Amino acid sequence: MTDMPAPVPVAELIAQRRRGRYYAGDGYLDHAEVADAWPVVWDLDAVIGANGVRTKQETATGTYGTSSWTVYHASDVQRVADAIADGTAVRQVTKHRSSCARCRMRWRLARSNHLGGT
């Protein structure tokens, strides 16, 4: 038996969104939310591409110019999360995020910069 964390349901991630913060539009998740939905996947981009997760670009224009970022279709993310749990997802990864302390530290740093950074 392995101690890999289970995928988190997309509906639960959306329900946990805090008021007053920006999130992806209706029916979409941002990169950090996808990482939360797939806690055992380290190379998200490889899994996203290998499993046909639909994406779109969102943009915002502010004082300092225009920014754009990729968002991911929520139903596709859930489909892949279910496939990961069943062991049928195309993962194309060599290790789990939980397998090395250095990787976990790098992920935590990136996550904290996304949530509270500038």
N, CA, C and O atoms as a Tinker XYZ file with bonds, in Angstrom:
   472  protein
     1  N      0.848000   -1.190000    0.000000    73     2
     2  CA     0.000000    0.000000    0.000000    64     1     3
     3  C      0.887000    1.244000    0.000000    63     2     4     5
     4  O      1.862000    1.317000    0.747000    81     3
     5  N      0.553000    2.195000   -0.818000    73     3     6
     6  CA     1.344000    3.422000   -0.898000    64     5     7
     7  C      0.682000    4.525000   -0.083000    63     6     8     9
     8  O     -0.505000    4.469000    0.238000    81     7
     9  N      1.484000    5.517000    0.236000    73     7    10
    10  CA     0.966000    6.641000    1.016000    64     9    11
    11  C      0.822000    7.889000    0.162000    63    10    12    13
    12  O      1.027000    9.005000    0.640000    81    11
    13  N      0.465000    7.695000   -1.119000    73    11    14
    14  CA     0.280000    8.833000   -2.015000    64    13    15
    15  C     -1.026000    9.543000   -1.675000    63    14    16    17
    16  O     -2.042000    8.891000   -1.436000    81    15
    17  N     -1.006000   10.874000   -1.652000    73    15    18
    18  CA    -2.250000   11.606000   -1.384000    64    17    19
    19  C     -3.243000   11.442000   -2.523000    63    18    20    21
    20  O     -2.863000   11.322000   -3.688000    81    19
    21  N     -4.510000   11.439000   -2.170000    73    19    22
    22  CA    -5.581000   11.293000   -3.168000    64    21    23
    23  C     -5.822000   12.619000   -3.868000    63    22    24    25
    24  O     -5.597000   13.678000   -3.282000    81    23
    25  N     -6.277000   12.574000   -5.118000    73    23    26
    26  CA    -6.646000   13.814000   -5.805000    64    25    27
    27  C     -7.757000   14.545000   -5.041000    63    26    28    29
    28  O     -8.597000   13.920000   -4.394000    81    27
    29  N     -7.743000   15.852000   -5.127000    73    27    30
    30  CA    -8.753000   16.675000   -4.455000    64    29    31
    31  C     -9.847000   17.003000   -5.465000    63    30    32    33
    32  O     -9.543000   17.437000   -6.576000    81    31
    33  N    -11.119000   16.805000   -5.101000    73    31    34
    34  CA   -12.202000   17.127000   -6.044000    64    33    35
    35  C    -12.196000   18.603000   -6.446000    63    34    36    37
    36  O    -12.027000   19.484000   -5.603000    81    35
    37  N    -12.380000   18.857000   -7.725000    73    35    38
    38  CA   -12.370000   20.221000   -8.254000    64    37    39
    39  C    -13.447000   21.073000   -7.586000    63    38    40    41
    40  O    -13.206000   22.241000   -7.281000    81    39
    41  N    -14.620000   20.511000   -7.358000    73    39    42
    42  CA   -15.699000   21.277000   -6.716000    64    41    43
    43  C    -15.274000   21.751000   -5.322000    63    42    44    45
    44  O    -15.644000   22.845000   -4.894000    81    43
    45  N    -14.508000   20.935000   -4.630000    73    43    46
    46  CA   -14.015000   21.324000   -3.306000    64    45    47
    47  C    -13.021000   22.479000   -3.410000    63    46    48    49
    48  O    -13.039000   23.392000   -2.584000    81    47
    49  N    -12.156000   22.442000   -4.421000    73    47    50
    50  CA   -11.203000   23.541000   -4.625000    64    49    51
    51  C    -11.922000   24.850000   -4.913000    63    50    52    53
    52  O    -11.560000   25.899000   -4.382000    81    51
    53  N    -12.941000   24.778000   -5.755000    73    51    54
    54  CA   -13.687000   25.990000   -6.102000    64    53    55
    55  C    -14.433000   26.513000   -4.877000    63    54    56    57
    56  O    -14.515000   27.724000   -4.672000    81    55
    57  N    -14.975000   25.616000   -4.066000    73    55    58
    58  CA   -15.701000   26.026000   -2.853000    64    57    59
    59  C    -14.778000   26.697000   -1.837000    63    58    60    61
    60  O    -15.232000   27.498000   -1.021000    81    59
    61  N    -13.486000   26.375000   -1.884000    73    59    62
    62  CA   -12.523000   26.943000   -0.930000    64    61    63
    63  C    -11.982000   28.304000   -1.361000    63    62    64    65
    64  O    -11.193000   28.907000   -0.634000    81    63
    65  N    -12.380000   28.785000   -2.502000    73    63    66
    66  CA   -11.890000   30.088000   -2.960000    64    65    67
    67  C    -12.321000   31.171000   -1.974000    63    66    68    69
    68  O    -13.466000   31.202000   -1.525000    81    67
    69  N    -11.374000   32.062000   -1.646000    73    67    70
    70  CA   -11.642000   33.127000   -0.680000    64    69    71
    71  C    -12.156000   34.374000   -1.376000    63    70    72    73
    72  O    -11.746000   34.699000   -2.490000    81    71
    73  N    -13.050000   35.058000   -0.704000    73    71    74
    74  CA   -13.578000   36.317000   -1.231000    64    73    75
    75  C    -12.460000   37.352000   -1.306000    63    74    76    77
    76  O    -11.540000   37.354000   -0.488000    81    75
    77  N    -12.556000   38.223000   -2.294000    73    75    78
    78  CA   -11.605000   39.315000   -2.415000    64    77    79
    79  C    -10.316000   38.955000   -3.143000    63    78    80    81
    80  O     -9.436000   39.804000   -3.281000    81    79
    81  N    -10.186000   37.725000   -3.609000    73    79    82
    82  CA    -8.992000   37.312000   -4.356000    64    81    83
    83  C     -9.391000   37.016000   -5.789000    63    82    84    85
    84  O    -10.546000   36.686000   -6.061000    81    83
    85  N     -8.440000   37.131000   -6.709000    73    83    86
    86  CA    -8.725000   36.829000   -8.108000    64    85    87
    87  C     -8.511000   35.342000   -8.365000    63    86    88    89
    88  O     -7.509000   34.771000   -7.934000    81    87
    89  N     -9.429000   34.734000   -9.049000    73    87    90
    90  CA    -9.313000   33.348000   -9.488000    64    89    91
    91  C     -9.687000   33.269000  -10.960000    63    90    92    93
    92  O    -10.222000   34.221000  -11.528000    81    91
    93  N     -9.403000   32.131000  -11.568000    73    91    94
    94  CA    -9.773000   31.901000  -12.957000    64    93    95
    95  C    -11.289000   32.028000  -13.110000    63    94    96    97
    96  O    -12.035000   31.875000  -12.143000    81    95
    97  N    -11.730000   32.307000  -14.322000    73    95    98
    98  CA   -13.159000   32.485000  -14.588000    64    97    99
    99  C    -13.965000   31.221000  -14.360000    63    98   100   101
   100  O    -13.411000   30.153000  -14.097000    81    99
   101  N    -15.271000   31.352000  -14.464000    73    99   102
   102  CA   -16.179000   30.225000  -14.242000    64   101   103
   103  C    -15.798000   29.034000  -15.114000    63   102   104   105
   104  O    -15.567000   29.172000  -16.315000    81   103
   105  N    -15.740000   27.872000  -14.488000    73   103   106
   106  CA   -15.429000   26.648000  -15.220000    64   105   107
   107  C    -13.958000   26.411000  -15.462000    63   106   108   109
   108  O    -13.595000   25.473000  -16.172000    81   107
   109  N    -13.097000   27.243000  -14.885000    73   107   110
   110  CA   -11.657000   27.121000  -15.088000    64   109   111
   111  C    -10.912000   27.193000  -13.758000    63   110   112   113
   112  O    -11.409000   27.746000  -12.777000    81   111
   113  N     -9.711000   26.621000  -13.749000    73   111   114
   114  CA    -8.827000   26.644000  -12.577000    64   113   115
   115  C     -7.496000   27.263000  -12.971000    63   114   116   117
   116  O     -7.082000   27.183000  -14.127000    81   115
   117  N     -6.828000   27.882000  -12.000000    73   115   118
   118  CA    -5.486000   28.373000  -12.278000    64   117   119
   119  C     -4.473000   27.257000  -11.997000    63   118   120   121
   120  O     -4.839000   26.178000  -11.530000    81   119
   121  N     -3.219000   27.525000  -12.282000    73   119   122
   122  CA    -2.158000   26.515000  -12.174000    64   121   123
   123  C     -2.043000   25.967000  -10.751000    63   122   124   125
   124  O     -1.881000   24.760000  -10.571000    81   123
   125  N     -2.125000   26.823000   -9.750000    73   123   126
   126  CA    -2.002000   26.377000   -8.359000    64   125   127
   127  C     -3.161000   25.465000   -7.963000    63   126   128   129
   128  O     -2.976000   24.510000   -7.208000    81   127
   129  N     -4.346000   25.758000   -8.470000    73   127   130
   130  CA    -5.501000   24.903000   -8.170000    64   129   131
   131  C     -5.355000   23.531000   -8.835000    63   130   132   133
   132  O     -5.754000   22.519000   -8.258000    81   131
   133  N     -4.791000   23.490000  -10.037000    73   131   134
   134  CA    -4.529000   22.207000  -10.691000    64   133   135
   135  C     -3.522000   21.418000   -9.864000    63   134   136   137
   136  O     -3.679000   20.210000   -9.687000    81   135
   137  N     -2.497000   22.084000   -9.360000    73   135   138
   138  CA    -1.507000   21.415000   -8.509000    64   137   139
   139  C     -2.168000   20.841000   -7.255000    63   138   140   141
   140  O     -1.809000   19.752000   -6.808000    81   139
   141  N     -3.116000   21.558000   -6.697000    73   139   142
   142  CA    -3.827000   21.052000   -5.526000    64   141   143
   143  C     -4.722000   19.862000   -5.888000    63   142   144   145
   144  O     -4.873000   18.936000   -5.091000    81   143
   145  N     -5.310000   19.884000   -7.078000    73   143   146
   146  CA    -6.185000   18.794000   -7.512000    64   145   147
   147  C     -5.401000   17.510000   -7.773000    63   146   148   149
   148  O     -5.927000   16.412000   -7.592000    81   147
   149  N     -4.155000   17.644000   -8.195000    73   147   150
   150  CA    -3.311000   16.494000   -8.524000    64   149   151
   151  C     -2.080000   16.481000   -7.608000    63   150   152   153
   152  O     -0.982000   16.764000   -8.088000    81   151
   153  N     -2.209000   16.171000   -6.333000    73   151   154
   154  CA    -1.094000   16.292000   -5.401000    64   153   155
   155  C      0.072000   15.346000   -5.658000    63   154   156   157
   156  O      1.154000   15.571000   -5.115000    81   155
   157  N     -0.096000   14.310000   -6.451000    73   155   158
   158  CA     0.999000   13.378000   -6.712000    64   157   159
   159  C      1.765000   13.699000   -7.986000    63   158   160   161
   160  O      2.760000   13.040000   -8.286000    81   159
   161  N      1.323000   14.693000   -8.739000    73   159   162
   162  CA     1.950000   15.013000  -10.019000    64   161   163
   163  C      2.938000   16.152000   -9.839000    63   162   164   165
   164  O      2.609000   17.198000   -9.281000    81   163
   165  N      4.155000   15.931000  -10.321000    73   163   166
   166  CA     5.157000   16.994000  -10.244000    64   165   167
   167  C      5.179000   17.812000  -11.530000    63   166   168   169
   168  O      5.184000   19.042000  -11.471000    81   167
   169  N      5.193000   17.164000  -12.683000    73   167   170
   170  CA     5.292000   17.873000  -13.958000    64   169   171
   171  C      3.878000   18.091000  -14.513000    63   170   172   173
   172  O      3.405000   17.336000  -15.362000    81   171
   173  N      3.228000   19.129000  -14.018000    73   171   174
   174  CA     1.843000   19.400000  -14.407000    64   173   175
   175  C      1.692000   19.591000  -15.904000    63   174   176   177
   176  O      0.751000   19.070000  -16.503000    81   175
   177  N      2.604000   20.331000  -16.517000    73   175   178
   178  CA     2.475000   20.621000  -17.942000    64   177   179
   179  C      2.499000   19.356000  -18.791000    63   178   180   181
   180  O      1.769000   19.259000  -19.778000    81   179
   181  N      3.340000   18.376000  -18.411000    73   179   182
   182  CA     3.387000   17.115000  -19.154000    64   181   183
   183  C      2.070000   16.366000  -19.032000    63   182   184   185
   184  O      1.576000   15.819000  -20.018000    81   183
   185  N      1.498000   16.334000  -17.837000    73   183   186
   186  CA     0.241000   15.621000  -17.609000    64   185   187
   187  C     -0.918000   16.349000  -18.291000    63   186   188   189
   188  O     -1.809000   15.714000  -18.856000    81   187
   189  N     -0.903000   17.662000  -18.237000    73   187   190
   190  CA    -1.939000   18.459000  -18.911000    64   189   191
   191  C     -1.937000   18.161000  -20.408000    63   190   192   193
   192  O     -2.989000   17.915000  -20.999000    81   191
   193  N     -0.763000   18.185000  -21.012000    73   191   194
   194  CA    -0.659000   17.914000  -22.443000    64   193   195
   195  C     -0.984000   16.473000  -22.797000    63   194   196   197
   196  O     -1.665000   16.218000  -23.791000    81   195
   197  N     -0.508000   15.530000  -21.999000    73   195   198
   198  CA    -0.699000   14.109000  -22.297000    64   197   199
   199  C     -2.154000   13.680000  -22.165000    63   198   200   201
   200  O     -2.565000   12.706000  -22.796000    81   199
   201  N     -2.942000   14.387000  -21.357000    73   199   202
   202  CA    -4.321000   13.998000  -21.106000    64   201   203
   203  C     -5.346000   14.924000  -21.750000    63   202   204   205
   204  O     -6.542000   14.811000  -21.481000    81   203
   205  N     -4.889000   15.828000  -22.588000    73   203   206
   206  CA    -5.806000   16.668000  -23.360000    64   205   207
   207  C     -6.636000   17.630000  -22.536000    63   206   208   209
   208  O     -7.808000   17.850000  -22.841000    81   207
   209  N     -6.054000   18.205000  -21.501000    73   207   210
   210  CA    -6.775000   19.200000  -20.699000    64   209   211
   211  C     -6.893000   20.483000  -21.524000    63   210   212   213
   212  O     -5.893000   21.015000  -22.006000    81   211
   213  N     -8.120000   20.969000  -21.681000    73   211   214
   214  CA    -8.339000   22.207000  -22.441000    64   213   215
   215  C     -7.833000   23.404000  -21.630000    63   214   216   217
   216  O     -7.985000   23.463000  -20.409000    81   215
   217  N     -7.236000   24.341000  -22.337000    73   215   218
   218  CA    -6.703000   25.544000  -21.703000    64   217   219
   219  C     -7.169000   26.765000  -22.477000    63   218   220   221
   220  O     -7.607000   26.670000  -23.623000    81   219
   221  N     -7.065000   27.909000  -21.825000    73   219   222
   222  CA    -7.272000   29.177000  -22.530000    64   221   223
   223  C     -6.434000   30.235000  -21.834000    63   222   224   225
   224  O     -6.035000   30.080000  -20.680000    81   223
   225  N     -6.180000   31.293000  -22.546000    73   223   226
   226  CA    -5.412000   32.407000  -22.008000    64   225   227
   227  C     -6.377000   33.451000  -21.448000    63   226   228   229
   228  O     -7.363000   33.809000  -22.092000    81   227
   229  N     -6.085000   33.927000  -20.260000    73   227   230
   230  CA    -6.806000   35.071000  -19.714000    64   229   231
   231  C     -5.825000   36.228000  -19.626000    63   230   232   233
   232  O     -4.628000   36.026000  -19.426000    81   231
   233  N     -6.336000   37.431000  -19.776000    73   231   234
   234  CA    -5.479000   38.621000  -19.721000    64   233   235
   235  C     -6.125000   39.684000  -18.848000    63   234   236   237
   236  O     -7.340000   39.715000  -18.651000    81   235
   237  N     -5.280000   40.538000  -18.343000    73   235   238
   238  CA    -5.747000   41.689000  -17.578000    64   237   239
   239  C     -4.797000   42.847000  -17.870000    63   238   240   241
   240  O     -3.585000   42.664000  -17.979000    81   239
   241  N     -5.363000   44.019000  -17.992000    73   239   242
   242  CA    -4.560000   45.209000  -18.225000    64   241   243
   243  C     -4.661000   46.104000  -17.000000    63   242   244   245
   244  O     -5.749000   46.404000  -16.508000    81   243
   245  N     -3.509000   46.514000  -16.530000    73   243   246
   246  CA    -3.462000   47.366000  -15.349000    64   245   247
   247  C     -2.485000   48.497000  -15.543000    63   246   248   249
   248  O     -2.077000   48.798000  -16.665000    81   247
   249  N     -2.118000   49.111000  -14.466000    73   247   250
   250  CA    -1.213000   50.257000  -14.486000    64   249   251
   251  C      0.109000   49.945000  -15.175000    63   250   252   253
   252  O      0.669000   50.792000  -15.871000    81   251
   253  N      0.602000   48.735000  -14.981000    73   251   254
   254  CA     1.927000   48.378000  -15.490000    64   253   255
   255  C      1.882000   47.591000  -16.791000    63   254   256   257
   256  O      2.885000   46.995000  -17.181000    81   255
   257  N      0.754000   47.577000  -17.464000    73   255   258
   258  CA     0.661000   46.889000  -18.744000    64   257   259
   259  C     -0.310000   45.723000  -18.695000    63   258   260   261
   260  O     -1.163000   45.629000  -17.812000    81   259
   261  N     -0.157000   44.844000  -19.663000    73   259   262
   262  CA    -1.053000   43.698000  -19.794000    64   261   263
   263  C     -0.337000   42.431000  -19.365000    63   262   264   265
   264  O      0.811000   42.191000  -19.738000    81   263
   265  N     -1.024000   41.634000  -18.587000    73   263   266
   266  CA    -0.511000   40.332000  -18.164000    64   265   267
   267  C     -1.423000   39.256000  -18.728000    63   266   268   269
   268  O     -2.624000   39.470000  -18.892000    81   267
   269  N     -0.849000   38.106000  -19.021000    73   267   270
   270  CA    -1.665000   36.983000  -19.466000    64   269   271
   271  C     -1.190000   35.720000  -18.761000    63   270   272   273
   272  O     -0.029000   35.617000  -18.365000    81   271
   273  N     -2.085000   34.773000  -18.609000    73   271   274
   274  CA    -1.775000   33.519000  -17.947000    64   273   275
   275  C     -2.709000   32.460000  -18.493000    63   274   276   277
   276  O     -3.735000   32.764000  -19.102000    81   275
   277  N     -2.338000   31.216000  -18.264000    73   275   278
   278  CA    -3.120000   30.086000  -18.745000    64   277   279
   279  C     -4.034000   29.589000  -17.636000    63   278   280   281
   280  O     -3.626000   29.502000  -16.478000    81   279
   281  N     -5.279000   29.261000  -17.995000    73   279   282
   282  CA    -6.224000   28.631000  -17.073000    64   281   283
   283  C     -6.659000   27.301000  -17.692000    63   282   284   285
   284  O     -6.541000   27.097000  -18.901000    81   283
   285  N     -7.159000   26.410000  -16.852000    73   283   286
   286  CA    -7.398000   25.029000  -17.234000    64   285   287
   287  C     -8.863000   24.658000  -17.010000    63   286   288   289
   288  O     -9.432000   24.991000  -15.971000    81   287
   289  N     -9.471000   23.978000  -17.967000    73   287   290
   290  CA   -10.879000   23.625000  -17.906000    64   289   291
   291  C    -11.135000   22.693000  -16.720000    63   290   292   293
   292  O    -10.515000   21.636000  -16.608000    81   291
   293  N    -12.057000   23.096000  -15.831000    73   291   294
   294  CA   -12.292000   22.379000  -14.576000    64   293   295
   295  C    -12.754000   20.943000  -14.788000    63   294   296   297
   296  O    -12.313000   20.047000  -14.069000    81   295
   297  N    -13.629000   20.706000  -15.756000    73   295   298
   298  CA   -14.110000   19.329000  -15.955000    64   297   299
   299  C    -13.002000   18.422000  -16.468000    63   298   300   301
   300  O    -12.973000   17.236000  -16.138000    81   299
   301  N    -12.090000   18.962000  -17.268000    73   299   302
   302  CA   -10.941000   18.166000  -17.720000    64   301   303
   303  C    -10.004000   17.856000  -16.561000    63   302   304   305
   304  O     -9.482000   16.746000  -16.459000    81   303
   305  N     -9.791000   18.838000  -15.689000    73   303   306
   306  CA    -8.940000   18.623000  -14.517000    64   305   307
   307  C     -9.548000   17.534000  -13.628000    63   306   308   309
   308  O     -8.830000   16.680000  -13.109000    81   307
   309  N    -10.862000   17.567000  -13.456000    73   307   310
   310  CA   -11.526000   16.539000  -12.648000    64   309   311
   311  C    -11.423000   15.169000  -13.318000    63   310   312   313
   312  O    -11.185000   14.163000  -12.650000    81   311
   313  N    -11.600000   15.135000  -14.630000    73   311   314
   314  CA   -11.481000   13.870000  -15.361000    64   313   315
   315  C    -10.105000   13.248000  -15.161000    63   314   316   317
   316  O     -9.993000   12.045000  -14.929000    81   315
   317  N     -9.057000   14.066000  -15.248000    73   315   318
   318  CA    -7.702000   13.563000  -15.070000    64   317   319
   319  C     -7.456000   13.190000  -13.608000    63   318   320   321
   320  O     -6.763000   12.209000  -13.335000    81   319
   321  N     -8.011000   13.954000  -12.664000    73   319   322
   322  CA    -7.873000   13.596000  -11.247000    64   321   323
   323  C     -8.484000   12.223000  -10.984000    63   322   324   325
   324  O     -7.904000   11.414000  -10.259000    81   323
   325  N     -9.643000   11.960000  -11.564000    73   323   326
   326  CA   -10.283000   10.645000  -11.425000    64   325   327
   327  C     -9.418000    9.560000  -12.062000    63   326   328   329
   328  O     -9.278000    8.469000  -11.510000    81   327
   329  N     -8.841000    9.860000  -13.219000    73   327   330
   330  CA    -7.971000    8.893000  -13.893000    64   329   331
   331  C     -6.700000    8.630000  -13.092000    63   330   332   333
   332  O     -6.208000    7.502000  -13.065000    81   331
   333  N     -6.168000    9.656000  -12.442000    73   331   334
   334  CA    -4.999000    9.469000  -11.590000    64   333   335
   335  C     -5.354000    8.527000  -10.440000    63   334   336   337
   336  O     -4.593000    7.616000  -10.115000    81   335
   337  N     -6.509000    8.755000   -9.834000    73   335   338
   338  CA    -6.951000    7.905000   -8.720000    64   337   339
   339  C     -7.150000    6.459000   -9.164000    63   338   340   341
   340  O     -6.866000    5.528000   -8.411000    81   339
   341  N     -7.647000    6.271000  -10.406000    73   339   342
   342  CA    -7.871000    4.926000  -10.944000    64   341   343
   343  C     -6.596000    4.290000  -11.489000    63   342   344   345
   344  O     -6.562000    3.092000  -11.771000    81   343
   345  N     -5.551000    5.097000  -11.633000    73   343   346
   346  CA    -4.304000    4.592000  -12.193000    64   345   347
   347  C     -4.306000    4.526000  -13.708000    63   346   348   349
   348  O     -3.472000    3.836000  -14.293000    81   347
   349  N     -5.231000    5.234000  -14.360000    73   347   350
   350  CA    -5.334000    5.167000  -15.821000    64   349   351
   351  C     -4.872000    6.439000  -16.523000    63   350   352   353
   352  O     -4.880000    6.491000  -17.753000    81   351
   353  N     -4.477000    7.446000  -15.790000    73   351   354
   354  CA    -4.041000    8.706000  -16.414000    64   353   355
   355  C     -2.666000    8.530000  -17.051000    63   354   356   357
   356  O     -1.834000    7.768000  -16.559000    81   355
   357  N     -2.443000    9.235000  -18.138000    73   355   358
   358  CA    -1.118000    9.304000  -18.737000    64   357   359
   359  C     -0.358000   10.342000  -17.935000    63   358   360   361
   360  O     -0.658000   11.534000  -18.009000    81   359
   361  N      0.628000    9.892000  -17.165000    73   359   362
   362  CA     1.292000   10.825000  -16.260000    64   361   363
   363  C      2.633000   11.309000  -16.769000    63   362   364   365
   364  O      3.001000   12.454000  -16.504000    81   363
   365  N      3.376000   10.488000  -17.487000    73   363   366
   366  CA     4.673000   10.875000  -18.028000    64   365   367
   367  C      5.532000   11.621000  -17.020000    63   366   368   369
   368  O      6.141000   12.640000  -17.345000    81   367
   369  N      5.579000   11.119000  -15.814000    73   367   370
   370  CA     6.437000   11.715000  -14.802000    64   369   371
   371  C      7.373000   10.647000  -14.265000    63   370   372   373
   372  O      7.053000    9.458000  -14.287000    81   371
   373  N      8.525000   11.074000  -13.786000    73   371   374
   374  CA     9.504000   10.121000  -13.283000    64   373   375
   375  C      9.441000    9.965000  -11.776000    63   374   376   377
   376  O      9.927000    8.968000  -11.241000    81   375
   377  N      8.854000   10.927000  -11.082000    73   375   378
   378  CA     8.750000   10.811000   -9.636000    64   377   379
   379  C      7.567000   11.616000   -9.143000    63   378   380   381
   380  O      7.055000   12.494000   -9.837000    81   379
   381  N      7.149000   11.302000   -7.946000    73   379   382
   382  CA     6.055000   12.017000   -7.314000    64   381   383
   383  C      6.605000   13.228000   -6.584000    63   382   384   385
   384  O      7.774000   13.254000   -6.199000    81   383
   385  N      5.763000   14.226000   -6.395000    73   383   386
   386  CA     6.185000   15.406000   -5.647000    64   385   387
   387  C      6.606000   15.041000   -4.244000    63   386   388   389
   388  O      7.476000   15.696000   -3.671000    81   387
   389  N      6.006000   14.004000   -3.677000    73   387   390
   390  CA     6.294000   13.639000   -2.297000    64   389   391
   391  C      7.594000   12.856000   -2.154000    63   390   392   393
   392  O      7.954000   12.471000   -1.042000    81   391
   393  N      8.313000   12.607000   -3.262000    73   391   394
   394  CA     9.459000   11.711000   -3.200000    64   393   395
   395  C     10.779000   12.383000   -2.831000    63   394   396   397
   396  O     11.729000   11.681000   -2.486000    81   395
   397  N     10.878000   13.691000   -2.887000    73   395   398
   398  CA    12.149000   14.288000   -2.492000    64   397   399
   399  C     11.923000   15.621000   -1.775000    63   398   400   401
   400  O     11.095000   16.439000   -2.177000    81   399
   401  N     12.680000   15.802000   -0.716000    73   399   402
   402  CA    12.517000   17.000000    0.109000    64   401   403
   403  C     12.812000   18.267000   -0.680000    63   402   404   405
   404  O     12.128000   19.275000   -0.502000    81   403
   405  N     13.812000   18.235000   -1.542000    73   403   406
   406  CA    14.166000   19.414000   -2.330000    64   405   407
   407  C     13.011000   19.824000   -3.246000    63   406   408   409
   408  O     12.713000   21.011000   -3.388000    81   407
   409  N     12.362000   18.831000   -3.867000    73   407   410
   410  CA    11.229000   19.117000   -4.751000    64   409   411
   411  C     10.069000   19.701000   -3.964000    63   410   412   413
   412  O      9.425000   20.650000   -4.412000    81   411
   413  N      9.798000   19.133000   -2.781000    73   411   414
   414  CA     8.707000   19.652000   -1.959000    64   413   415
   415  C      8.982000   21.087000   -1.540000    63   414   416   417
   416  O      8.075000   21.919000   -1.536000    81   415
   417  N     10.235000   21.382000   -1.185000    73   415   418
   418  CA    10.586000   22.735000   -0.773000    64   417   419
   419  C     10.415000   23.710000   -1.941000    63   418   420   421
   420  O      9.902000   24.814000   -1.755000    81   419
   421  N     10.840000   23.309000   -3.140000    73   419   422
   422  CA    10.702000   24.171000   -4.320000    64   421   423
   423  C      9.222000   24.418000   -4.627000    63   422   424   425
   424  O      8.837000   25.535000   -4.971000    81   423
   425  N      8.386000   23.365000   -4.502000    73   423   426
   426  CA     6.956000   23.520000   -4.746000    64   425   427
   427  C      6.322000   24.443000   -3.720000    63   426   428   429
   428  O      5.510000   25.297000   -4.075000    81   427
   429  N      6.688000   24.280000   -2.425000    73   427   430
   430  CA     6.122000   25.149000   -1.388000    64   429   431
   431  C      6.488000   26.609000   -1.636000    63   430   432   433
   432  O      5.654000   27.496000   -1.454000    81   431
   433  N      7.717000   26.861000   -2.045000    73   431   434
   434  CA     8.156000   28.226000   -2.331000    64   433   435
   435  C      7.339000   28.807000   -3.482000    63   434   436   437
   436  O      6.862000   29.939000   -3.396000    81   435
   437  N      7.179000   28.047000   -4.543000    73   435   438
   438  CA     6.389000   28.530000   -5.686000    64   437   439
   439  C      4.951000   28.769000   -5.279000    63   438   440   441
   440  O      4.342000   29.757000   -5.690000    81   439
   441  N      4.403000   27.873000   -4.475000    73   439   442
   442  CA     3.002000   27.997000   -4.015000    64   441   443
   443  C      2.847000   29.228000   -3.137000    63   442   444   445
   444  O      1.876000   29.970000   -3.289000    81   443
   445  N      3.790000   29.465000   -2.214000    73   443   446
   446  CA     3.660000   30.626000   -1.325000    64   445   447
   447  C      3.826000   31.931000   -2.112000    63   446   448   449
   448  O      3.177000   32.929000   -1.797000    81   447
   449  N      4.675000   31.931000   -3.116000    73   447   450
   450  CA     4.810000   33.124000   -3.954000    64   449   451
   451  C      3.537000   33.397000   -4.724000    63   450   452   453
   452  O      3.172000   34.553000   -4.938000    81   451
   453  N      2.852000   32.332000   -5.147000    73   451   454
   454  CA     1.597000   32.506000   -5.889000    64   453   455
   455  C      0.492000   33.037000   -4.976000    63   454   456   457
   456  O     -0.277000   33.912000   -5.376000    81   455
   457  N      0.413000   32.521000   -3.773000    73   455   458
   458  CA    -0.681000   32.902000   -2.887000    64   457   459
   459  C     -0.476000   34.257000   -2.213000    63   458   460   461
   460  O     -1.409000   35.053000   -2.106000    81   459
   461  N      0.742000   34.508000   -1.764000    73   459   462
   462  CA     0.938000   35.720000   -0.995000    64   461   463
   463  C      1.950000   36.679000   -1.554000    63   462   464   465
   464  O      2.142000   37.772000   -1.021000    81   463
   465  N      2.603000   36.278000   -2.630000    73   463   466
   466  CA     3.658000   37.109000   -3.185000    64   465   467
   467  C      3.107000   38.234000   -4.052000    63   466   468   469
   468  O      1.898000   38.374000   -4.233000    81   467
   469  N      4.010000   39.014000   -4.569000    73   467   470
   470  CA     3.614000   40.108000   -5.448000    64   469   471
   471  C      3.840000   39.768000   -6.882000    63   470   472
   472  O      3.559000   40.582000   -7.762000    81   471
